[in-house]
Amino acid sequence: MQNLTNEQREVVAALDRRERIKVYALAGTGKTSTLKAIAELHPDRKMLYLAFNKAIADEAKGKFPTNVEVRTVHSLAYAHLGKVYRDRLSRLDYYEIAGALGVPVKAVFEQIQYFQAFMNSGCSLNRSEIAHLVGGNGCADPGRVASFIIQLFHTLKHGNLQVDHSFYLKDFQLNFNSFGLSGTYDVVLLDEGQDVNPVILSIFEQFRARKVMVGDKHQKIYGFRGAINAIEDFATDETLYLTRTFRFNGREQVQAVNELLFHLKCEDNLMRPVATDRHGGKSTACVITRSNSKLIETLLETPSLKTVRHPGQYFDRFFNVFRRKIRVPEVEDGQMTFGSYLRCLEDMAETVADIDLLSSINLIKRNGCDLGMFKYLYNKALKNYENGCSIYLGTAHSTKGLEFDKVRLTDDFKTPRDILEQLMEDHPELYGRRENGNLDKVLIRKADLRKLFARLDDDLQREEINLLYVALTRAKKEIEIPRKYLISDEYVVDVPESCK
């Protein structure tokens, strides 16, 4: 306790007086050490620590005392139910599904997004509840789609079709009470609450235990997977904050992060650095990109970089496109050129909102169809991953939770100007009246940004800000920030014809 900040001590002390606690923790503010202190102070209480991913869980296992069981939510579900599906775990095969249900594959493409929304939800298999869910997602015929979802769920559960990891997690959530887990633990600690989707939140809520949820709402970057920023929705007895960061204290970095939080995220609890001696150990550096496609392009430019994750995680889907292992509905693969195949694949990816697939297609379009070149690049990346230097390469998503001495951001993140212009376009009333002034442009000063960004209601644009925040907070000592990512004193924004 003697090495904790006053904020951390408040969190530790809260467990004795509250049943439900949530902690907003900014980047590098000691979330794990705070949760560890809670566990150490209560060695007689059996605790469950739920981590966001396997890497975080593996690291935590070496830090927490023996009264804490460390799991990811998926590993907990797999231990009790997932083994039933272990021989069928893969991606959902839309063609298999169409054949099993006796419907055209086009019908599966049109409805699968609603099935995926159900898989990420806290809904039961109740038809009216599902219809309400998909209706809220813009479905024109909720009742019919609800029937499709229920039929598909039972077909996957009782048949022999391929299922993915989200399926057994959903099955676990629906049948949670049958596994005898609800009263097993005295305290359940949930980390990375901002990236939790409703199905995980439902599992967390079904434990009869004291609950602590920790997260940084500004690091919510998995909305495309159904994450809802559950820390905002979690009803609590007490809300606490961790703002004292141990990770960095460089003036430019602190200012860049705090201006992003204050002006674009309308945050009042800003980062305050704690001076620490972090010298020693092997120096590390990382180049951070916004997208997978930019990552591979960066490897093309600098093949000596070492990816933070196994290169297969970046290349496998990309190679599946080249090898035509992803089927398209229009005609058999052998009856079309690779170019027409790409166009059909792109249409399908847009229909089912497959962002990763679209990224792979765009990369091929930009860099040509030389499979041999990309195979060589992959093999080089694999050697670097196994034996390479300490200069890393990763996306903002894959470096989340990591830290490096030096960081350089690539140029593919959305800038504050990009997001401001989109905000103004979505809310034309923000251009205001310009009766005698310049009708073509409007001047936005830094002092006006917070008021304008309070109107931001586009979750995808919010996550673009969050991606930049994540990237900016990975550096411990030095960071190379392109000037376009810093908040400017003023912006001159073009006014569209419709608003003049």
Secondary structure as UniProt FT lines:
FT   TURN            2..3
FT   HELIX           6..14
FT   TURN            15..17
FT   STRAND          20..25
FT   TURN            27..28
FT   HELIX           31..41
FT   TURN            43..44
FT   STRAND          47..51
FT   HELIX           54..61
FT   TURN            62..63
FT   TURN            66..67
FT   STRAND          68..72
FT   HELIX           73..80
FT   HELIX           82..88
FT   HELIX           94..101
FT   HELIX           105..119
FT   HELIX           127..136
FT   TURN            137..138
FT   HELIX           142..158
FT   HELIX           165..174
FT   HELIX           176..179
FT   TURN            182..183
FT   STRAND          187..190
FT   HELIX           193..195
FT   HELIX           198..205
FT   STRAND          210..215
FT   HELIX           217..219
FT   HELIX           223..225
FT   HELIX           230..233
FT   STRAND          238..242
FT   STRAND          244..245
FT   HELIX           251..259
FT   HELIX           260..264
FT   STRAND          272..273
FT   STRAND          285..289
FT   HELIX           292..301
FT   TURN            303..304
FT   STRAND          306..307
FT   HELIX           312..322
FT   TURN            323..324
FT   HELIX           333..335
FT   HELIX           338..351
FT   TURN            352..353
FT   HELIX           355..367
FT   HELIX           371..387
FT   STRAND          391..395
FT   HELIX           396..399
FT   TURN            400..401
FT   STRAND          404..409
FT   TURN            411..412
FT   HELIX           416..426
FT   HELIX           428..431
FT   STRAND          441..445
FT   HELIX           446..453
FT   TURN            454..455
FT   HELIX           459..472
FT   STRAND          475..480
FT   HELIX           483..485
FT   STRAND          490..494
FT   HELIX           497..499
//
